[in-house]
Amino acid sequence: MTIEIRELIIQAKVISSAQPTGPAQQSHSLIQESLDEAVLVEKIKREVLAALRDEEGWRP
């Protein structure tokens, strides 16, 4: 389970660092960056919770 979480975190870092850094990045507003990061965090959170539920038989 811990390996899956680490892989998700690594994927998040790779995705965020793969964004362009030239003029296209300058036009990308800070607000949009924050929204993109929030979406990514929510996606990772859902995947981690789903993995925990599957592994441990968690019930709400």
C-alpha distance matrix in Angstrom:
0.0 3.8 5.4 5.2 6.6 8.8 10.0 11.0 12.8 14.5 15.6 17.1 18.9 20.2 21.5 23.2 24.8 26.0 28.4 32.1 33.9 37.5 39.8 37.4 35.0 38.0 38.7 35.2 35.6 33.6 33.2 31.8 29.3 28.2 27.8 25.9 23.4 23.2 22.4 19.7 18.1 18.5 16.9 13.7 13.8 14.3 11.5 8.9 10.9 11.1 7.4 7.6 10.9 10.2 7.7 10.0 13.2 13.9 17.5 19.4
3.8 0.0 3.8 5.4 5.2 6.3 8.7 10.0 10.7 12.4 14.3 15.5 16.8 18.4 20.1 21.4 22.7 24.4 26.8 30.4 31.8 35.6 38.1 35.9 33.3 36.1 37.2 33.7 34.1 31.8 31.7 30.6 27.8 26.6 26.8 24.9 22.1 22.1 21.9 18.9 17.1 18.2 17.1 13.5 13.7 15.2 12.6 9.7 12.2 13.3 10.1 9.9 13.6 13.5 11.2 12.9 16.3 16.4 19.9 21.4
5.4 3.8 0.0 3.8 5.4 5.0 6.1 8.7 9.9 10.4 12.2 14.3 15.3 16.3 18.3 20.0 21.0 22.2 25.0 28.5 30.1 33.7 36.4 34.3 31.9 34.9 36.0 32.7 33.5 31.5 31.7 30.2 27.3 26.7 26.8 24.4 21.9 22.5 22.0 18.6 17.5 18.9 17.1 13.6 14.8 16.1 13.0 10.9 14.1 14.5 11.1 12.2 15.6 14.8 12.9 15.3 18.4 19.0 22.4 24.0
5.2 5.4 3.8 0.0 3.8 5.4 5.1 6.3 8.7 9.9 10.5 12.5 14.4 15.3 16.5 18.6 20.1 21.0 23.5 27.1 29.0 32.6 35.0 32.5 30.3 33.4 34.2 30.7 31.6 29.8 29.6 27.9 25.3 24.7 24.3 21.9 19.7 20.1 19.1 15.9 15.1 15.9 13.8 10.6 12.0 12.7 9.4 7.9 11.2 11.2 8.2 10.0 13.2 12.4 11.3 14.1 16.7 17.1 20.2 21.6
6.6 5.2 5.4 3.8 0.0 3.8 5.4 5.1 6.3 8.7 9.9 10.7 12.6 14.3 15.5 16.8 18.5 20.0 22.2 25.9 27.5 31.2 33.5 31.1 28.6 31.5 32.3 28.7 29.2 27.1 27.0 25.6 22.9 21.9 21.8 19.8 17.1 17.3 16.9 13.8 12.3 13.5 12.2 8.5 9.5 11.2 8.7 6.3 9.9 11.1 8.7 9.8 13.2 13.5 12.6 14.6 17.3 16.8 19.8 20.6
8.8 6.3 5.0 5.4 3.8 0.0 3.8 5.4 5.1 6.1 8.6 9.9 10.6 12.3 14.2 15.5 16.5 18.2 20.8 24.3 25.6 29.4 32.0 29.9 27.3 30.2 31.4 28.1 28.8 26.6 27.0 25.7 22.6 22.0 22.5 20.1 17.3 18.3 18.2 14.7 13.5 15.6 14.3 10.6 12.3 14.4 11.9 10.0 13.6 14.8 12.4 13.5 17.0 17.0 15.8 17.9 20.8 20.5 23.6 24.3
10.0 8.7 6.1 5.1 5.4 3.8 0.0 3.8 5.4 5.0 6.1 8.6 9.9 10.4 12.2 14.3 15.3 16.2 19.0 22.5 24.3 27.9 30.5 28.2 26.0 29.2 30.2 26.9 28.1 26.4 26.8 24.9 22.0 21.9 22.0 19.2 17.0 18.2 17.4 13.8 13.6 15.5 13.3 10.2 12.8 14.2 11.2 10.5 14.2 14.6 12.3 14.4 17.5 17.0 16.3 19.0 21.5 21.5 24.4 25.3
11.0 10.0 8.7 6.3 5.1 5.4 3.8 0.0 3.8 5.4 5.0 6.2 8.7 9.9 10.5 12.4 14.3 15.3 17.4 21.1 23.1 26.6 28.9 26.4 24.1 27.2 27.9 24.4 25.3 23.6 23.6 21.8 19.1 18.8 18.6 15.9 13.7 14.7 13.7 10.2 10.0 11.7 9.6 6.4 9.4 10.9 8.3 8.1 11.9 12.5 11.1 13.3 16.1 16.1 16.1 18.6 20.6 20.1 22.7 23.1
12.8 10.7 9.9 8.7 6.3 5.1 5.4 3.8 0.0 3.8 5.4 5.1 6.3 8.7 10.0 10.7 12.4 14.2 16.3 19.9 21.3 25.0 27.4 25.2 22.5 25.4 26.5 23.1 23.7 21.6 22.0 20.6 17.6 17.0 17.6 15.2 12.3 13.7 13.7 10.1 9.3 12.0 10.9 7.6 10.1 12.7 10.9 10.0 13.6 15.1 13.8 15.3 18.4 18.9 18.6 20.6 23.0 22.1 24.6 24.7
14.5 12.4 10.4 9.9 8.7 6.1 5.0 5.4 3.8 0.0 3.8 5.4 5.1 6.1 8.6 10.0 10.6 12.1 14.8 18.2 19.7 23.4 26.1 24.1 21.6 24.7 26.1 22.9 24.1 22.4 23.2 21.5 18.3 18.5 19.3 16.4 13.9 16.0 15.8 12.1 12.2 15.1 13.5 10.7 13.6 15.8 13.6 13.2 16.9 17.9 16.3 18.1 21.2 21.2 20.8 23.2 25.6 25.1 27.8 28.1
15.6 14.3 12.2 10.5 9.9 8.6 6.1 5.0 5.4 3.8 0.0 3.8 5.4 5.1 6.1 8.6 9.9 10.4 13.0 16.5 18.6 22.1 24.5 22.2 20.1 23.4 24.3 21.1 22.5 21.3 21.8 19.6 16.8 17.4 17.5 14.2 12.5 14.6 13.7 9.9 11.1 13.6 11.3 9.3 12.9 14.4 12.2 12.8 16.5 16.9 15.8 18.2 20.9 20.7 20.9 23.5 25.5 25.0 27.4 27.6
17.1 15.5 14.3 12.5 10.7 9.9 8.6 6.2 5.1 5.4 3.8 0.0 3.8 5.5 5.2 6.2 8.6 10.0 11.6 15.3 17.1 20.7 22.8 20.4 17.9 21.0 21.8 18.4 19.4 17.9 18.3 16.4 13.4 13.7 14.0 11.0 8.9 11.1 10.7 7.0 8.0 11.0 9.6 7.9 11.2 13.3 12.1 12.6 15.9 17.0 16.6 18.6 21.1 21.6 22.0 24.2 26.0 25.0 27.1 26.8
18.9 16.8 15.3 14.4 12.6 10.6 9.9 8.7 6.3 5.1 5.4 3.8 0.0 3.8 5.5 5.3 6.1 8.5 10.5 13.9 15.1 18.8 21.4 19.5 16.8 19.7 21.2 18.1 19.2 17.5 18.8 17.1 13.7 14.3 15.6 12.7 10.3 13.2 13.5 10.0 10.8 14.2 13.3 11.4 14.4 16.8 15.6 15.7 19.1 20.4 19.6 21.3 24.2 24.7 24.7 26.8 29.0 28.0 30.2 29.9
20.2 18.4 16.3 15.3 14.3 12.3 10.4 9.9 8.7 6.1 5.1 5.5 3.8 0.0 3.8 5.6 5.2 6.0 9.0 12.2 14.0 17.5 20.3 18.3 16.1 19.5 20.9 18.1 19.9 18.9 20.2 18.1 14.9 16.3 17.2 13.8 12.3 15.5 15.1 11.6 13.3 16.3 14.7 13.2 16.7 18.5 16.9 17.5 21.0 21.7 20.8 23.1 25.8 25.8 25.9 28.4 30.5 29.8 32.1 32.0
21.5 20.1 18.3 16.5 15.5 14.2 12.2 10.5 10.0 8.6 6.1 5.2 5.5 3.8 0.0 3.8 5.5 5.2 7.0 10.7 13.0 16.3 18.6 16.1 14.1 17.6 18.4 15.4 17.3 16.6 17.6 15.0 12.2 13.9 14.2 10.6 9.9 13.1 12.2 9.1 11.7 14.3 12.6 12.1 15.6 17.1 15.9 17.3 20.5 21.0 20.7 23.2 25.5 25.6 26.3 28.8 30.4 29.5 31.4 31.1
23.2 21.4 20.0 18.6 16.8 15.5 14.3 12.4 10.7 10.0 8.6 6.2 5.3 5.6 3.8 0.0 3.8 5.5 5.9 9.5 11.0 14.6 16.7 14.5 11.9 14.9 16.1 13.0 14.5 13.4 14.7 12.7 9.4 11.1 12.2 9.0 7.8 11.5 11.7 9.0 11.1 14.2 13.5 13.0 16.1 18.1 17.6 18.5 21.5 22.6 22.6 24.5 27.0 27.5 28.1 30.3 32.0 30.7 32.5 31.8
24.8 22.7 21.0 20.1 18.5 16.5 15.3 14.3 12.4 10.6 9.9 8.6 6.1 5.2 5.5 3.8 0.0 3.8 5.5 8.2 9.1 12.9 15.7 14.2 11.5 14.7 16.5 14.1 15.9 15.0 17.1 15.3 11.9 14.0 15.6 12.5 11.4 15.1 15.5 12.8 14.6 17.9 17.1 16.2 19.3 21.5 20.5 21.2 24.4 25.5 25.1 27.1 29.7 30.1 30.4 32.7 34.6 33.6 35.6 35.1
26.0 24.4 22.2 21.0 20.0 18.2 16.2 15.3 14.2 12.1 10.4 10.0 8.5 6.0 5.2 5.5 3.8 0.0 3.8 6.4 8.7 11.9 14.7 12.7 11.0 14.7 16.1 13.8 16.4 16.4 18.2 15.7 12.9 15.6 16.5 13.1 12.9 16.6 16.1 13.6 16.2 19.0 17.6 17.2 20.7 22.3 21.1 22.4 25.6 26.1 25.8 28.2 30.6 30.6 31.2 33.8 35.5 34.7 36.6 36.2
28.4 26.8 25.0 23.5 22.2 20.8 19.0 17.4 16.3 14.8 13.0 11.6 10.5 9.0 7.0 5.9 5.5 3.8 0.0 3.8 6.5 9.5 11.6 9.3 7.5 11.2 12.3 10.1 12.8 13.2 15.1 12.6 10.1 13.3 14.2 11.1 11.7 15.4 15.0 13.3 16.1 18.7 17.8 18.1 21.2 22.8 22.3 23.7 26.6 27.3 27.5 29.8 31.9 32.3 33.1 35.5 37.0 35.9 37.5 36.7
32.1 30.4 28.5 27.1 25.9 24.3 22.5 21.1 19.9 18.2 16.5 15.3 13.9 12.2 10.7 9.5 8.2 6.4 3.8 0.0 3.8 5.9 8.3 6.6 5.6 9.2 10.6 9.6 12.8 13.9 16.3 13.9 12.0 15.5 16.6 13.9 14.9 18.5 18.3 17.0 19.7 22.3 21.5 21.9 25.0 26.5 26.0 27.5 30.4 31.1 31.2 33.6 35.7 36.0 36.9 39.3 40.8 39.7 41.2 40.4
33.9 31.8 30.1 29.0 27.5 25.6 24.3 23.1 21.3 19.7 18.6 17.1 15.1 14.0 13.0 11.0 9.1 8.7 6.5 3.8 0.0 3.8 6.9 7.0 5.0 7.6 10.2 9.9 12.6 13.4 16.4 14.8 12.6 16.0 17.8 15.6 16.1 19.8 20.3 19.0 21.3 24.2 23.8 23.9 26.8 28.7 28.4 29.5 32.4 33.4 33.5 35.6 37.9 38.4 39.1 41.3 43.0 41.7 43.3 42.4
37.5 35.6 33.7 32.6 31.2 29.4 27.9 26.6 25.0 23.4 22.1 20.7 18.8 17.5 16.3 14.6 12.9 11.9 9.5 5.9 3.8 0.0 3.8 5.4 5.4 6.7 9.2 10.2 13.2 14.8 17.8 16.2 14.8 18.4 19.9 18.0 19.1 22.6 22.9 22.0 24.5 27.1 26.8 27.2 30.1 31.8 31.6 32.9 35.7 36.6 36.9 39.0 41.3 41.7 42.5 44.8 46.3 45.1 46.5 45.5
39.8 38.1 36.4 35.0 33.5 32.0 30.5 28.9 27.4 26.1 24.5 22.8 21.4 20.3 18.6 16.7 15.7 14.7 11.6 8.3 6.9 3.8 0.0 3.8 5.3 5.0 6.5 8.8 11.6 14.0 16.8 15.4 14.8 18.4 19.7 18.3 19.9 23.0 23.4 23.1 25.6 28.0 27.8 28.7 31.4 33.0 33.1 34.6 37.2 38.1 38.6 40.8 42.8 43.4 44.4 46.6 47.9 46.5 47.7 46.4
37.4 35.9 34.3 32.5 31.1 29.9 28.2 26.4 25.2 24.1 22.2 20.4 19.5 18.3 16.1 14.5 14.2 12.7 9.3 6.6 7.0 5.4 3.8 0.0 3.8 5.5 5.4 6.5 10.1 12.7 14.9 12.8 12.5 16.2 17.0 15.3 17.3 20.4 20.3 20.2 23.0 25.0 24.7 25.9 28.6 29.9 30.1 31.9 34.3 35.0 35.7 38.0 39.8 40.3 41.6 43.8 45.0 43.6 44.6 43.4
35.0 33.3 31.9 30.3 28.6 27.3 26.0 24.1 22.5 21.6 20.1 17.9 16.8 16.1 14.1 11.9 11.5 11.0 7.5 5.6 5.0 5.4 5.3 3.8 0.0 3.8 5.4 5.0 8.1 9.8 12.5 10.8 9.7 13.3 14.7 13.1 14.5 17.8 18.2 17.9 20.3 22.7 22.7 23.6 26.1 27.8 28.1 29.5 32.0 33.0 33.6 35.7 37.7 38.4 39.5 41.5 42.8 41.3 42.5 41.2
38.0 36.1 34.9 33.4 31.5 30.2 29.2 27.2 25.4 24.7 23.4 21.0 19.7 19.5 17.6 14.9 14.7 14.7 11.2 9.2 7.6 6.7 5.0 5.5 3.8 0.0 3.8 5.3 7.1 9.2 12.2 11.5 10.9 14.2 15.9 15.2 16.5 19.4 20.4 20.4 22.6 24.9 25.4 26.3 28.5 30.3 30.9 32.2 34.5 35.7 36.5 38.4 40.3 41.3 42.4 44.2 45.5 43.8 44.8 43.3
38.7 37.2 36.0 34.2 32.3 31.4 30.2 27.9 26.5 26.1 24.3 21.8 21.2 20.9 18.4 16.1 16.5 16.1 12.3 10.6 10.2 9.2 6.5 5.4 5.4 3.8 0.0 3.8 5.9 9.2 11.2 10.0 10.7 14.0 14.9 14.4 16.6 19.0 19.5 20.2 22.6 24.4 24.9 26.3 28.5 29.9 30.7 32.4 34.4 35.4 36.6 38.5 40.1 41.1 42.5 44.4 45.4 43.6 44.3 42.6
35.2 33.7 32.7 30.7 28.7 28.1 26.9 24.4 23.1 22.9 21.1 18.4 18.1 18.1 15.4 13.0 14.1 13.8 10.1 9.6 9.9 10.2 8.8 6.5 5.0 5.3 3.8 0.0 3.8 6.7 8.4 6.6 7.0 10.4 11.3 10.7 12.8 15.3 15.8 16.5 18.8 20.6 21.1 22.6 24.7 26.1 27.0 28.6 30.6 31.7 32.9 34.8 36.4 37.5 38.9 40.6 41.6 39.8 40.5 38.9
35.6 34.1 33.5 31.6 29.2 28.8 28.1 25.3 23.7 24.1 22.5 19.4 19.2 19.9 17.3 14.5 15.9 16.4 12.8 12.8 12.6 13.2 11.6 10.1 8.1 7.1 5.9 3.8 0.0 3.8 5.3 5.3 6.3 8.7 10.0 10.6 12.4 14.3 15.5 16.7 18.5 20.1 21.3 22.8 24.4 26.0 27.3 28.7 30.4 31.8 33.2 34.7 36.3 37.7 39.1 40.6 41.5 39.4 40.0 38.0
33.6 31.8 31.5 29.8 27.1 26.6 26.4 23.6 21.6 22.4 21.3 17.9 17.5 18.9 16.6 13.4 15.0 16.4 13.2 13.9 13.4 14.8 14.0 12.7 9.8 9.2 9.2 6.7 3.8 0.0 3.8 5.4 5.0 6.2 8.6 9.8 10.5 12.2 14.2 15.2 16.3 18.3 19.9 21.0 22.3 24.3 25.8 26.7 28.3 30.2 31.5 32.7 34.4 36.1 37.2 38.5 39.6 37.3 38.0 36.0
33.2 31.7 31.7 29.6 27.0 27.0 26.8 23.6 22.0 23.2 21.8 18.3 18.8 20.2 17.6 14.7 17.1 18.2 15.1 16.3 16.4 17.8 16.8 14.9 12.5 12.2 11.2 8.4 5.3 3.8 0.0 3.8 5.4 5.1 6.3 8.6 9.9 10.6 12.4 14.3 15.3 16.6 18.5 20.1 20.9 22.7 24.5 25.7 26.9 28.6 30.3 31.5 32.8 34.7 36.1 37.2 38.0 35.6 35.9 33.7
31.8 30.6 30.2 27.9 25.6 25.7 24.9 21.8 20.6 21.5 19.6 16.4 17.1 18.1 15.0 12.7 15.3 15.7 12.6 13.9 14.8 16.2 15.4 12.8 10.8 11.5 10.0 6.6 5.3 5.4 3.8 0.0 3.8 5.4 5.0 6.1 8.5 9.7 10.5 12.3 14.1 15.3 16.5 18.4 19.8 21.1 22.7 24.3 25.7 27.0 28.7 30.2 31.5 33.0 34.6 36.0 36.7 34.6 35.0 33.1
29.3 27.8 27.3 25.3 22.9 22.6 22.0 19.1 17.6 18.3 16.8 13.4 13.7 14.9 12.2 9.4 11.9 12.9 10.1 12.0 12.6 14.8 14.8 12.5 9.7 10.9 10.7 7.0 6.3 5.0 5.4 3.8 0.0 3.8 5.4 5.0 6.1 8.5 9.9 10.6 12.2 14.2 15.4 16.5 18.2 20.0 21.2 22.4 24.2 25.8 27.0 28.5 30.2 31.6 32.9 34.3 35.4 33.4 34.2 32.5
28.2 26.6 26.7 24.7 21.9 22.0 21.9 18.8 17.0 18.5 17.4 13.7 14.3 16.3 13.9 11.1 14.0 15.6 13.3 15.5 16.0 18.4 18.4 16.2 13.3 14.2 14.0 10.4 8.7 6.2 5.1 5.4 3.8 0.0 3.8 5.4 5.1 6.1 8.6 9.8 10.4 12.2 14.2 15.3 16.2 18.3 20.0 20.9 22.3 24.2 25.6 26.7 28.3 30.1 31.4 32.5 33.5 31.2 31.8 29.9
27.8 26.8 26.8 24.3 21.8 22.5 22.0 18.6 17.6 19.3 17.5 14.0 15.6 17.2 14.2 12.2 15.6 16.5 14.2 16.6 17.8 19.9 19.7 17.0 14.7 15.9 14.9 11.3 10.0 8.6 6.3 5.0 5.4 3.8 0.0 3.8 5.4 5.0 6.2 8.6 9.8 10.6 12.3 14.3 15.2 16.5 18.5 19.9 21.0 22.5 24.4 25.7 26.9 28.6 30.2 31.4 32.0 29.7 30.1 28.1
25.9 24.9 24.4 21.9 19.8 20.1 19.2 15.9 15.2 16.4 14.2 11.0 12.7 13.8 10.6 9.0 12.5 13.1 11.1 13.9 15.6 18.0 18.3 15.3 13.1 15.2 14.4 10.7 10.6 9.8 8.6 6.1 5.0 5.4 3.8 0.0 3.8 5.5 5.2 6.3 8.7 10.0 10.7 12.5 14.2 15.5 16.8 18.5 20.1 21.3 22.7 24.5 25.9 27.2 28.7 30.3 31.1 29.2 29.9 28.3
23.4 22.1 21.9 19.7 17.1 17.3 17.0 13.7 12.3 13.9 12.5 8.9 10.3 12.3 9.9 7.8 11.4 12.9 11.7 14.9 16.1 19.1 19.9 17.3 14.5 16.5 16.6 12.8 12.4 10.5 9.9 8.5 6.1 5.1 5.4 3.8 0.0 3.8 5.4 5.0 6.1 8.6 9.8 10.5 12.1 14.2 15.3 16.3 18.2 19.9 21.0 22.4 24.2 25.7 26.8 28.2 29.4 27.4 28.4 26.9
23.2 22.1 22.5 20.1 17.3 18.3 18.2 14.7 13.7 16.0 14.6 11.1 13.2 15.5 13.1 11.5 15.1 16.6 15.4 18.5 19.8 22.6 23.0 20.4 17.8 19.4 19.0 15.3 14.3 12.2 10.6 9.7 8.5 6.1 5.0 5.5 3.8 0.0 3.8 5.4 5.1 6.2 8.6 9.9 10.4 12.3 14.3 15.2 16.3 18.2 19.9 20.9 22.3 24.2 25.6 26.7 27.5 25.2 25.8 24.0
22.4 21.9 22.0 19.1 16.9 18.2 17.4 13.7 13.7 15.8 13.7 10.7 13.5 15.1 12.2 11.7 15.5 16.1 15.0 18.3 20.3 22.9 23.4 20.3 18.2 20.4 19.5 15.8 15.5 14.2 12.4 10.5 9.9 8.6 6.2 5.2 5.4 3.8 0.0 3.8 5.5 5.1 6.2 8.7 9.8 10.6 12.4 14.3 15.4 16.5 18.4 20.0 21.1 22.6 24.4 25.7 26.3 24.2 24.8 23.2
19.7 18.9 18.6 15.9 13.8 14.7 13.8 10.2 10.1 12.1 9.9 7.0 10.0 11.6 9.1 9.0 12.8 13.6 13.3 17.0 19.0 22.0 23.1 20.2 17.9 20.4 20.2 16.5 16.7 15.2 14.3 12.3 10.6 9.8 8.6 6.3 5.0 5.4 3.8 0.0 3.8 5.4 5.1 6.2 8.5 10.0 10.7 12.3 14.2 15.4 16.5 18.3 20.0 21.1 22.5 24.2 25.2 23.5 24.6 23.5
18.1 17.1 17.5 15.1 12.3 13.5 13.6 10.0 9.3 12.2 11.1 8.0 10.8 13.3 11.7 11.1 14.6 16.2 16.1 19.7 21.3 24.5 25.6 23.0 20.3 22.6 22.6 18.8 18.5 16.3 15.3 14.1 12.2 10.4 9.8 8.7 6.1 5.1 5.5 3.8 0.0 3.8 5.5 5.2 6.0 8.6 9.9 10.5 12.1 14.1 15.3 16.4 18.2 19.9 21.0 22.2 23.4 21.3 22.5 21.2
18.5 18.2 18.9 15.9 13.5 15.6 15.5 11.7 12.0 15.1 13.6 11.0 14.2 16.3 14.3 14.2 17.9 19.0 18.7 22.3 24.2 27.1 28.0 25.0 22.7 24.9 24.4 20.6 20.1 18.3 16.6 15.3 14.2 12.2 10.6 10.0 8.6 6.2 5.1 5.4 3.8 0.0 3.8 5.5 5.0 6.1 8.6 9.8 10.5 12.1 14.2 15.2 16.3 18.2 19.9 20.9 21.5 19.3 20.0 18.5
16.9 17.1 17.1 13.8 12.2 14.3 13.3 9.6 10.9 13.5 11.3 9.6 13.3 14.7 12.6 13.5 17.1 17.6 17.8 21.5 23.8 26.8 27.8 24.7 22.7 25.4 24.9 21.1 21.3 19.9 18.5 16.5 15.4 14.2 12.3 10.7 9.8 8.6 6.2 5.1 5.5 3.8 0.0 3.8 5.4 5.2 6.3 8.7 10.0 10.6 12.4 14.3 15.4 16.5 18.4 20.0 20.6 19.0 20.0 19.1
13.7 13.5 13.6 10.6 8.5 10.6 10.2 6.4 7.6 10.7 9.3 7.9 11.4 13.2 12.1 13.0 16.2 17.2 18.1 21.9 23.9 27.2 28.7 25.9 23.6 26.3 26.3 22.6 22.8 21.0 20.1 18.4 16.5 15.3 14.3 12.5 10.5 9.9 8.7 6.2 5.2 5.5 3.8 0.0 3.8 5.4 5.1 6.1 8.5 9.8 10.5 12.2 14.1 15.2 16.4 18.1 19.3 17.8 19.5 19.0
13.8 13.7 14.8 12.0 9.5 12.3 12.8 9.4 10.1 13.6 12.9 11.2 14.4 16.7 15.6 16.1 19.3 20.7 21.2 25.0 26.8 30.1 31.4 28.6 26.1 28.5 28.5 24.7 24.4 22.3 20.9 19.8 18.2 16.2 15.2 14.2 12.1 10.4 9.8 8.5 6.0 5.0 5.4 3.8 0.0 3.8 5.5 5.2 6.1 8.5 9.9 10.5 12.2 14.2 15.3 16.3 17.4 15.3 16.7 15.8
14.3 15.2 16.1 12.7 11.2 14.4 14.2 10.9 12.7 15.8 14.4 13.3 16.8 18.5 17.1 18.1 21.5 22.3 22.8 26.5 28.7 31.8 33.0 29.9 27.8 30.3 29.9 26.1 26.0 24.3 22.7 21.1 20.0 18.3 16.5 15.5 14.2 12.3 10.6 10.0 8.6 6.1 5.2 5.4 3.8 0.0 3.8 5.5 5.2 6.0 8.6 9.9 10.4 12.2 14.2 15.3 15.6 13.8 14.8 14.1
11.5 12.6 13.0 9.4 8.7 11.9 11.2 8.3 10.9 13.6 12.2 12.1 15.6 16.9 15.9 17.6 20.5 21.1 22.3 26.0 28.4 31.6 33.1 30.1 28.1 30.9 30.7 27.0 27.3 25.8 24.5 22.7 21.2 20.0 18.5 16.8 15.3 14.3 12.4 10.7 9.9 8.6 6.3 5.1 5.5 3.8 0.0 3.8 5.5 5.0 6.1 8.6 9.8 10.5 12.2 14.1 14.9 13.9 15.6 15.8
8.9 9.7 10.9 7.9 6.3 10.0 10.5 8.1 10.0 13.2 12.8 12.6 15.7 17.5 17.3 18.5 21.2 22.4 23.7 27.5 29.5 32.9 34.6 31.9 29.5 32.2 32.4 28.6 28.7 26.7 25.7 24.3 22.4 20.9 19.9 18.5 16.3 15.2 14.3 12.3 10.5 9.8 8.7 6.1 5.2 5.5 3.8 0.0 3.8 5.4 5.1 6.2 8.6 9.9 10.5 12.0 13.6 12.4 14.7 15.0
10.9 12.2 14.1 11.2 9.9 13.6 14.2 11.9 13.6 16.9 16.5 15.9 19.1 21.0 20.5 21.5 24.4 25.6 26.6 30.4 32.4 35.7 37.2 34.3 32.0 34.5 34.4 30.6 30.4 28.3 26.9 25.7 24.2 22.3 21.0 20.1 18.2 16.3 15.4 14.2 12.1 10.5 10.0 8.5 6.1 5.2 5.5 3.8 0.0 3.8 5.4 5.0 6.1 8.6 9.9 10.4 11.2 9.3 11.1 11.2
11.1 13.3 14.5 11.2 11.1 14.8 14.6 12.5 15.1 17.9 16.9 17.0 20.4 21.7 21.0 22.6 25.5 26.1 27.3 31.1 33.4 36.6 38.1 35.0 33.0 35.7 35.4 31.7 31.8 30.2 28.6 27.0 25.8 24.2 22.5 21.3 19.9 18.2 16.5 15.4 14.1 12.1 10.6 9.8 8.5 6.0 5.0 5.4 3.8 0.0 3.8 5.4 5.1 6.1 8.6 10.0 10.1 9.2 10.9 11.7
7.4 10.1 11.1 8.2 8.7 12.4 12.3 11.1 13.8 16.3 15.8 16.6 19.6 20.8 20.7 22.6 25.1 25.8 27.5 31.2 33.5 36.9 38.6 35.7 33.6 36.5 36.6 32.9 33.2 31.5 30.3 28.7 27.0 25.6 24.4 22.7 21.0 19.9 18.4 16.5 15.3 14.2 12.4 10.5 9.9 8.6 6.1 5.1 5.4 3.8 0.0 3.8 5.4 5.1 6.1 8.5 9.7 9.8 12.5 14.1
7.6 9.9 12.2 10.0 9.8 13.5 14.4 13.3 15.3 18.1 18.2 18.6 21.3 23.1 23.2 24.5 27.1 28.2 29.8 33.6 35.6 39.0 40.8 38.0 35.7 38.4 38.5 34.8 34.7 32.7 31.5 30.2 28.5 26.7 25.7 24.5 22.4 20.9 20.0 18.3 16.4 15.2 14.3 12.2 10.5 9.9 8.6 6.2 5.0 5.4 3.8 0.0 3.8 5.5 5.2 5.9 7.8 7.1 10.3 11.9
10.9 13.6 15.6 13.2 13.2 17.0 17.5 16.1 18.4 21.2 20.9 21.1 24.2 25.8 25.5 27.0 29.7 30.6 31.9 35.7 37.9 41.3 42.8 39.8 37.7 40.3 40.1 36.4 36.3 34.4 32.8 31.5 30.2 28.3 26.9 25.9 24.2 22.3 21.1 20.0 18.2 16.3 15.4 14.1 12.2 10.4 9.8 8.6 6.1 5.1 5.4 3.8 0.0 3.8 5.6 5.5 5.2 4.5 7.2 9.3
10.2 13.5 14.8 12.4 13.5 17.0 17.0 16.1 18.9 21.2 20.7 21.6 24.7 25.8 25.6 27.5 30.1 30.6 32.3 36.0 38.4 41.7 43.4 40.3 38.4 41.3 41.1 37.5 37.7 36.1 34.7 33.0 31.6 30.1 28.6 27.2 25.7 24.2 22.6 21.1 19.9 18.2 16.5 15.2 14.2 12.2 10.5 9.9 8.6 6.1 5.1 5.5 3.8 0.0 3.8 5.8 5.6 7.1 9.8 12.4
7.7 11.2 12.9 11.3 12.6 15.8 16.3 16.1 18.6 20.8 20.9 22.0 24.7 25.9 26.3 28.1 30.4 31.2 33.1 36.9 39.1 42.5 44.4 41.6 39.5 42.4 42.5 38.9 39.1 37.2 36.1 34.6 32.9 31.4 30.2 28.7 26.8 25.6 24.4 22.5 21.0 19.9 18.4 16.4 15.3 14.2 12.2 10.5 9.9 8.6 6.1 5.2 5.6 3.8 0.0 3.8 5.9 7.9 11.3 14.2
10.0 12.9 15.3 14.1 14.6 17.9 19.0 18.6 20.6 23.2 23.5 24.2 26.8 28.4 28.8 30.3 32.7 33.8 35.5 39.3 41.3 44.8 46.6 43.8 41.5 44.2 44.4 40.6 40.6 38.5 37.2 36.0 34.3 32.5 31.4 30.3 28.2 26.7 25.7 24.2 22.2 20.9 20.0 18.1 16.3 15.3 14.1 12.0 10.4 10.0 8.5 5.9 5.5 5.8 3.8 0.0 3.8 5.4 9.0 12.1
13.2 16.3 18.4 16.7 17.3 20.8 21.5 20.6 23.0 25.6 25.5 26.0 29.0 30.5 30.4 32.0 34.6 35.5 37.0 40.8 43.0 46.3 47.9 45.0 42.8 45.5 45.4 41.6 41.5 39.6 38.0 36.7 35.4 33.5 32.0 31.1 29.4 27.5 26.3 25.2 23.4 21.5 20.6 19.3 17.4 15.6 14.9 13.6 11.2 10.1 9.7 7.8 5.2 5.6 5.9 3.8 0.0 3.8 6.5 10.1
13.9 16.4 19.0 17.1 16.8 20.5 21.5 20.1 22.1 25.1 25.0 25.0 28.0 29.8 29.5 30.7 33.6 34.7 35.9 39.7 41.7 45.1 46.5 43.6 41.3 43.8 43.6 39.8 39.4 37.3 35.6 34.6 33.4 31.2 29.7 29.2 27.4 25.2 24.2 23.5 21.3 19.3 19.0 17.8 15.3 13.8 13.9 12.4 9.3 9.2 9.8 7.1 4.5 7.1 7.9 5.4 3.8 0.0 3.8 6.8
17.5 19.9 22.4 20.2 19.8 23.6 24.4 22.7 24.6 27.8 27.4 27.1 30.2 32.1 31.4 32.5 35.6 36.6 37.5 41.2 43.3 46.5 47.7 44.6 42.5 44.8 44.3 40.5 40.0 38.0 35.9 35.0 34.2 31.8 30.1 29.9 28.4 25.8 24.8 24.6 22.5 20.0 20.0 19.5 16.7 14.8 15.6 14.7 11.1 10.9 12.5 10.3 7.2 9.8 11.3 9.0 6.5 3.8 0.0 3.8
19.4 21.4 24.0 21.6 20.6 24.3 25.3 23.1 24.7 28.1 27.6 26.8 29.9 32.0 31.1 31.8 35.1 36.2 36.7 40.4 42.4 45.5 46.4 43.4 41.2 43.3 42.6 38.9 38.0 36.0 33.7 33.1 32.5 29.9 28.1 28.3 26.9 24.0 23.2 23.5 21.2 18.5 19.1 19.0 15.8 14.1 15.8 15.0 11.2 11.7 14.1 11.9 9.3 12.4 14.2 12.1 10.1 6.8 3.8 0.0
